[in-house]
């Protein structure tokens, strides 16, 4: 549980639409 948290926060930061 480390990268998952970061990826989760990033996804919340910018919704799936802008890209990666």
Secondary structure, DSSP 8 states (H G I E B T S, - for coil): --HHHHHHHHHHHS-TTS--
